């Protein structure tokens, strides 16, 4: 399918990328609906990602 486009970009092969993306998209939605500022949403997304990374890699 990618050959049909002039430029296609794929998600990097990272464990749990779907979960990380969901956390980011959740915060983007909060920003777009005006429930959080950009700074608040990005800070929360960073915290969520760091917590998940620690749980996945440091909790073993």
C-alpha positions in Angstrom: 0.0 0.0 0.0 2.8 2.4 0.8 4.0 2.3 -2.8 0.9 4.2 -3.8 2.1 7.3 -2.0 4.9 9.6 -2.8 6.0 9.5 0.8 5.1 7.0 3.5 6.4 7.1 7.1 6.0 4.1 9.4 5.9 3.9 13.1 9.3 2.8 14.5 9.5 -0.8 15.7 9.3 -0.1 19.5 7.8 -2.4 22.1 4.4 -1.1 23.2 4.4 1.8 20.7 0.6 1.5 20.5 0.2 2.1 24.2 2.6 5.0 24.1 0.7 6.5 21.1 -2.6 6.1 22.9 -1.3 8.0 25.9 -0.1 10.8 23.7 -3.3 10.9 21.7 -5.4 11.1 24.9 -3.4 14.2 26.0 -3.7 15.7 22.5 -7.5 15.3 22.8 -7.5 17.0 26.2 -5.6 19.9 24.6 -7.8 20.2 21.5 -11.0 20.2 23.7 -9.5 23.0 25.8 -9.4 20.9 29.0 -5.6 21.3 29.3 -3.0 23.7 28.1 -0.4 22.5 25.6 2.2 22.5 28.3 0.0 20.6 30.8 -0.9 17.9 28.2 2.6 17.4 27.0 3.9 17.2 30.5 1.3 14.6 31.4 2.0 12.6 28.3 5.7 12.6 29.2 5.0 11.5 32.8 2.7 8.7 31.5 5.3 7.5 29.1 8.0 7.5 31.7 5.9 5.6 34.2 5.0 3.0 31.6 8.7 2.6 30.6 9.7 2.2 34.2 7.0 -0.4 34.8 8.0 -2.3 31.7 11.8 -2.2 32.0 12.7 -1.4 35.6 10.0 -3.6 37.2 11.4 -6.8 35.8 
